[in-house]
Amino acid sequence: MKKSRMEYDKLKRKQKWIGLLFFLIGSLITISIIITVMALYPNELTSLVKTHVTSQSTSSSSTSVDDKPTSTDSSEPLQQTHTFTPRTNFAENTETPLLLKPLKDKLEQDIASRELSGTLLAIKNNQVIMYNSFGYATDVPWKAQESTYMIASIQKFYTALLISTLISENKLSLDTTLNKFFPEIPGSDQITIDSMLSMTSGLKLDTLKAPTSIKTQKDWENYILKTTTHQNSTEWDYSPVNFGLLAMIIEKITGISYADYFNKTVKKPLDLKETGFYTELSDNSHLVPVYEENGTAAKNEIPDYAYVRELGTGNMYTSPKDFAIVVQALMDGRFEDLNNIKAAWLKATPYGTTYYKSGLYRKVLDENGPTIFWGHGIFRGYEPTVIFNNDASDMVIYFSNQYLTNKSNTIATKEFYDIISQNVTFNQ
């Protein structure tokens, strides 16, 4: 009996040690999996945690204010009680995820094979692959993440965003006609907001004939109203005056300047640190100096008449990061109902392989290839180019401080996007 008891106790201790051994092995496997996932997808884990915390904060906030009266002030479309958290983690100390390093290597090789100058932000699956400056853009004392550029015609995207925000506030619609604001414009009773956003309005203005003596915004607006012409055509024709008039409509509806409305509606709610207007430039704006095509430093002073003419169409500066934040916030419905976004940007086919709307081209890069958004601009030596997919999870934002007439900047941007669109493979 005593012997049986001893054998039982011995068997029990053995089972306990076996159980402990399996527990330790399981713990080590779990820890290994967690470390591997963190190495491969650090940004996604960070975003998951942020989203969980934000949702808890939002839920708690909504519970505490349920009994309070709802504000009816539609002039505050983005005033939130919590801090906005970008979808992509742009922290400077964030390393490229292990899974995406082969793409970063390919981007670096591609850049090294070209003579380019600017700052590139490449994002795949909402994770930063690369955020670097190269060429003459490195001749500055600040970091690539702080570098800003004049964004030229890409500002039209921001103007369209403000228009769609007013549409969400029921102060405007895509079918509203121009004569409700500026009846002196020829054909204004037949021109809709929608046709102006797509540049199919027939409006024309020869900016090159404008006198350089126009140095104030008010004088420029008067010039637009007096000299803009209209052609009876619904064909697409790139004409910036459409967006100049849209900017004037924004000011007329809101009663404040375009810049103030942008700052109130977009810049402040999204906490954009590197975005502003040319008239607000200071040493802390970190605007990258321009270089001529031959490599000599250019005069970086823009005359008053030049930026005044760019009302709503090209007098802003920003960083690649800030631009990415705005685009992703838009696609996430941060500004308005997603139906308004679809009407203003995501218009359904058929429209061939290219369609212009709201400051961007929606196009097919290659036959049977994916549909992407494409934006490009040229202003006083700055040449920004952007490409991103329908939900802005994949983005290539290349801002150049050297305009190249051989289209090298736009060609390179397309190839950058082709690289990040590839399936990831590791070298054996």
C-alpha positions in Angstrom: 0.0 0.0 0.0 2.8 2.3 0.9 4.6 1.4 -2.3 1.5 2.2 -4.4 1.2 5.6 -2.6 4.8 6.5 -3.4 4.4 5.5 -7.1 1.2 7.7 -7.2 3.0 10.7 -5.8 5.9 10.2 -8.2 3.6 10.0 -11.1 1.8 13.2 -10.0 5.0 15.1 -9.7 6.0 13.9 -13.1 2.7 15.1 -14.6 3.2 18.5 -12.9 6.7 18.9 -14.4 5.4 17.8 -17.8 2.6 20.4 -17.6 5.0 23.1 -16.6 7.3 22.2 -19.5 4.4 22.4 -22.0 3.4 25.8 -20.5 7.0 27.1 -20.9 7.2 25.8 -24.5 3.8 27.4 -25.3 4.8 30.7 -23.7 8.1 30.8 -25.8 6.2 30.1 -29.0 3.6 32.8 -28.2 6.4 35.3 -27.4 8.2 34.4 -30.7 5.0 34.9 -32.7 4.4 38.3 -31.0 8.0 39.5 -31.7 7.7 38.3 -35.3 4.4 40.1 -35.9 5.8 43.3 -34.3 8.8 43.2 -36.5 6.7 42.7 -39.7 3.8 45.0 -38.9 4.7 47.6 -36.3 2.6 50.4 -37.8 -0.5 48.2 -38.1 -0.2 47.2 -34.4 0.2 50.8 -33.4 -2.8 51.8 -35.5 -4.8 49.0 -33.9 -4.0 50.2 -30.4 -4.7 53.8 -31.3 -8.0 52.9 -32.9 -9.0 50.9 -29.8 -8.1 53.8 -27.5 -9.8 56.4 -29.8 -13.0 54.3 -30.0 -13.1 53.9 -26.2 -12.6 57.7 -25.8 -15.3 58.4 -28.4 -17.7 56.0 -26.8 -17.1 57.5 -23.4 -17.5 61.0 -24.7 -20.8 60.2 -26.6 -22.2 58.6 -23.4 -21.5 61.7 -21.4 -23.0 64.2 -23.8 -26.2 62.2 -24.9 -28.4 64.4 -22.7 -26.9 67.7 -24.0 -28.5 69.7 -26.8 -27.0 69.1 -30.2 -25.2 72.1 -31.8 -26.8 73.5 -34.9 -23.8 75.6 -35.9 -23.0 74.1 -39.3 -20.0 76.4 -39.6 -18.0 74.0 -37.3 -18.0 70.8 -39.4 -14.8 69.3 -37.8 -14.7 70.6 -34.3 -14.1 67.5 -32.3 -13.4 66.9 -28.6 -10.6 64.4 -29.2 -7.3 64.6 -31.0 -7.3 63.4 -34.6 -5.2 60.3 -35.1 -3.9 59.8 -38.7 -4.4 56.3 -40.2 -0.6 56.1 -41.0 2.0 56.4 -38.3 4.4 59.1 -39.4 6.6 59.1 -36.3 10.2 59.9 -37.4 11.7 57.0 -35.4 9.4 54.4 -37.0 11.5 51.9 -39.0 10.3 50.4 -42.3 8.5 47.2 -41.5 10.6 44.1 -42.3 8.1 42.9 -44.9 8.4 46.2 -46.8 12.2 46.6 -46.8 12.6 45.0 -50.2 10.4 47.7 -51.6 12.4 50.4 -49.9 15.6 48.9 -51.4 14.1 49.0 -54.9 13.0 52.6 -54.4 16.5 53.6 -53.3 18.0 51.9 -56.3 15.6 53.6 -58.6 16.3 57.0 -57.1 20.1 56.4 -57.3 19.8 55.7 -61.0 18.2 59.1 -61.7 19.1 62.8 -61.3 16.2 63.9 -59.2 15.7 66.5 -56.4 12.9 66.5 -53.9 11.2 64.7 -51.1 9.5 61.3 -51.5 6.9 59.8 -49.2 5.9 56.2 -50.1 3.1 54.4 -48.3 1.9 50.8 -48.7 -1.0 49.3 -46.8 -1.0 52.5 -44.6 2.6 51.9 -43.6 5.5 54.2 -44.4 8.1 52.6 -46.7 10.2 55.7 -47.2 10.2 59.3 -46.3 13.5 60.8 -47.6 14.9 63.8 -49.4 17.5 63.6 -52.1 19.3 65.8 -54.6 19.3 69.6 -53.9 16.5 69.1 -51.4 19.1 67.8 -48.9 20.9 71.2 -48.9 18.8 72.4 -46.0 19.4 72.2 -42.2 16.0 70.5 -41.4 14.8 67.0 -41.7 12.9 65.5 -44.7 9.8 65.2 -42.6 9.8 68.9 -42.0 10.4 69.9 -45.7 7.6 71.8 -47.4 6.9 72.7 -51.0 4.6 74.9 -53.0 2.0 72.4 -54.2 0.9 74.4 -57.3 -2.3 73.0 -59.0 -2.7 70.2 -56.4 -4.2 72.9 -54.3 -7.3 72.5 -56.4 -7.9 69.3 -54.5 -8.1 71.4 -51.3 -10.5 73.8 -52.9 -12.8 71.0 -54.0 -12.6 69.6 -50.4 -13.9 72.9 -49.0 -16.7 73.0 -51.6 -17.8 69.5 -50.7 -17.7 70.5 -47.0 -20.2 73.3 -47.8 -22.3 70.8 -49.7 -22.4 68.6 -46.6 -23.6 71.7 -44.7 -26.4 72.1 -47.2 -25.1 75.5 -48.2 -24.4 74.4 -51.8 -25.1 71.5 -54.2 -23.4 70.1 -57.2 -26.3 71.4 -59.3 -26.1 75.0 -57.9 -25.5 77.4 -60.8 -22.9 80.1 -60.9 -25.4 83.0 -61.4 -26.5 82.6 -57.8 -23.2 84.1 -56.8 -21.8 85.9 -59.9 -24.5 86.6 -62.5 -22.1 88.9 -64.3 -20.2 85.9 -65.6 -21.4 85.1 -69.2 -23.5 81.9 -69.3 -23.5 81.7 -65.5 -27.1 80.5 -65.4 -26.0 77.3 -67.3 -22.8 76.6 -65.3 -23.0 74.3 -62.3 -20.7 73.7 -59.4 -20.3 70.2 -60.8 -19.2 71.4 -64.2 -16.7 73.7 -62.6 -15.2 70.9 -60.5 -14.7 68.8 -63.7 -13.6 71.8 -65.8 -16.4 71.2 -68.3 -18.0 74.6 -67.8 -16.7 76.4 -70.8 -15.2 79.1 -68.7 -11.9 80.7 -69.9 -9.5 83.3 -68.7 -6.2 84.2 -70.2 -4.0 84.6 -67.2 -1.0 85.6 -69.2 -2.7 88.8 -70.4 -3.4 89.9 -66.8 -1.4 93.0 -65.9 1.3 92.6 -63.3 0.0 95.6 -61.6 -2.7 93.5 -59.9 -1.2 92.8 -56.5 -4.2 92.4 -54.2 -6.7 89.6 -54.1 -9.6 92.0 -54.4 -8.2 93.4 -57.6 -7.7 89.9 -58.9 -11.3 88.9 -58.1 -12.5 92.0 -59.9 -10.4 91.1 -62.9 -11.9 87.6 -63.0 -15.4 88.9 -62.9 -14.7 91.4 -65.7 -12.7 89.4 -68.2 -13.8 85.7 -67.8 -15.4 84.4 -71.0 -17.7 81.5 -71.7 -17.8 79.0 -74.6 -20.9 76.9 -75.3 -19.1 73.6 -74.7 -19.3 70.8 -72.2 -15.9 69.3 -73.3 -13.2 69.1 -70.7 -10.8 72.0 -71.0 -8.2 72.7 -68.3 -9.0 76.2 -67.1 -7.9 77.3 -63.6 -10.4 80.1 -63.5 -13.0 77.5 -62.5 -11.3 77.0 -59.2 -10.6 80.7 -58.7 -14.3 81.2 -58.9 -15.0 78.3 -56.6 -12.6 79.9 -54.0 -14.6 83.2 -54.4 -17.8 81.2 -53.8 -16.3 79.8 -50.6 -15.6 83.3 -49.3 -19.0 84.6 -50.3 -20.9 81.8 -48.5 -18.7 81.7 -45.3 -18.1 85.4 -45.0 -14.4 84.8 -44.2 -11.3 84.4 -46.4 -10.4 81.2 -48.2 -7.4 80.8 -46.0 -9.3 81.3 -42.8 -12.0 78.8 -43.8 -9.3 76.2 -44.8 -7.5 76.7 -41.5 -10.7 76.4 -39.5 -12.1 73.4 -41.5 -9.0 71.4 -42.4 -5.7 72.6 -40.9 -6.7 73.0 -37.2 -8.9 69.8 -36.9 -6.3 67.6 -38.5 -3.4 69.4 -36.7 -1.4 70.0 -39.8 2.0 71.4 -38.7 3.5 72.0 -42.2 0.7 73.5 -44.2 0.0 77.1 -45.0 -0.2 79.9 -47.6 2.6 81.7 -49.3 1.6 85.0 -47.6 2.2 83.2 -44.2 5.7 82.0 -45.0 8.4 82.4 -42.3 11.8 80.7 -41.6 9.9 78.1 -39.7 7.9 77.1 -42.7 10.9 75.1 -44.0 10.1 75.8 -47.7 12.7 73.9 -49.7 14.6 76.4 -52.1 14.1 76.0 -55.8 16.8 75.0 -58.3 16.9 75.6 -62.0 16.9 72.7 -64.4 20.7 73.3 -65.0 21.4 72.9 -61.3 21.9 76.5 -60.3 20.0 78.0 -57.3 17.0 80.0 -58.4 15.6 83.1 -56.8 13.0 81.9 -54.4 11.0 85.1 -54.2 7.6 85.0 -55.8 6.2 88.4 -56.9 2.9 89.5 -55.4 1.0 89.3 -58.7 2.1 85.6 -59.2 0.6 84.2 -56.0 -2.4 86.5 -56.1 -3.4 84.9 -59.4 -3.3 81.5 -57.7 -6.3 82.0 -55.4 -7.7 78.6 -54.8 -5.4 77.1 -57.5 -1.8 77.2 -56.3 -0.7 79.6 -53.5 -0.2 77.0 -50.8 2.7 75.0 -49.4 2.6 71.7 -47.5 4.7 68.7 -46.7 4.1 65.2 -48.1 3.0 64.0 -44.7 0.4 66.7 -44.3 -1.0 66.0 -47.8 -1.3 62.3 -47.0 -3.1 63.0 -43.8 -5.7 65.1 -45.6 -6.3 62.6 -48.4 -6.7 59.7 -46.0 -9.0 61.7 -43.7 -11.2 62.5 -46.7 -11.4 58.9 -47.8 -12.3 57.9 -44.3 -15.3 60.2 -44.3 -13.7 62.6 -41.8 -15.1 65.6 -43.5 -18.5 64.5 -44.8 -20.8 61.8 -45.8 -19.1 59.3 -48.1 -21.8 59.8 -50.7 -20.6 63.3 -51.2 -17.1 62.0 -51.7 -18.3 59.6 -54.3 -20.2 62.3 -56.1 -17.2 64.7 -56.1 -14.3 62.3 -56.6 -15.3 58.7 -57.1 -17.5 59.2 -60.1 -18.5 55.8 -61.7 -17.3 54.8 -65.1 -17.6 54.9 -68.0 -15.2 57.8 -68.6 -12.5 56.2 -70.6 -9.0 55.8 -69.1 -8.8 59.3 -67.6 -11.3 61.5 -65.9 -10.7 64.9 -64.2 -12.6 65.9 -61.1 -12.0 68.0 -58.0 -8.4 68.8 -58.7 -7.3 65.2 -59.5 -7.2 62.9 -62.5 -8.7 59.5 -62.0 -7.0 57.2 -64.5 -5.9 53.7 -65.4 -2.1 53.6 -65.4 -1.8 50.6 -67.7 -4.1 48.6 -69.8 -6.3 46.5 -67.5 -4.4 48.0 -64.6 -5.8 49.4 -61.4 -7.6 52.8 -61.3 -5.7 55.4 -59.4 -5.8 59.1 -58.5 -3.1 61.3 -60.1 -2.3 64.9 -59.2 0.4 67.1 -60.7 1.4 70.8 -60.6 4.1 73.3 -61.8 4.7 76.6 -60.1 7.8 78.7 -60.0 10.2 75.8 -60.2 8.2 73.5 -57.9 6.8 70.3 -59.4 4.7 68.1 -57.1 3.3 64.8 -58.3 1.1 62.4 -56.3 -0.5 59.0 -57.0 -2.7 57.0 -54.7 -5.3 54.3 -54.9 -9.0 54.6 -54.1 -8.8 54.4 -50.3 -5.4 56.1 -50.1 -3.8 53.1 -48.4 -1.1 53.1 -51.1 0.4 56.5 -51.8 3.4 58.0 -53.6 3.9 61.7 -52.9 6.9 63.2 -54.6 7.5 66.9 -54.2 10.3 68.3 -56.3 12.2 71.6 -56.0 13.4 71.3 -59.6 11.0 71.5 -62.5 12.3 69.2 -65.3 10.9 69.8 -68.8 11.7 66.3 -70.0 9.0 65.0 -67.6 11.5 63.0 -65.5 9.7 63.9 -62.3 6.3 62.5 -63.4 7.9 59.5 -65.1 9.8 58.7 -61.9 6.7 59.1 -59.7 4.8 56.5 -61.8 7.7 54.1 -61.5 7.8 54.6 -57.8 4.1 53.7 -57.6 4.8 50.6 -59.8 7.4 49.5 -57.3 5.2 49.8 -54.2 2.4 48.0 -56.1 4.6 44.9 -56.5 4.2 41.8 -54.4 6.9 41.6 -51.8 9.6 39.0 -52.3 12.7 38.4 -50.2 16.1 37.7 -51.6 17.1 34.1 -51.0 
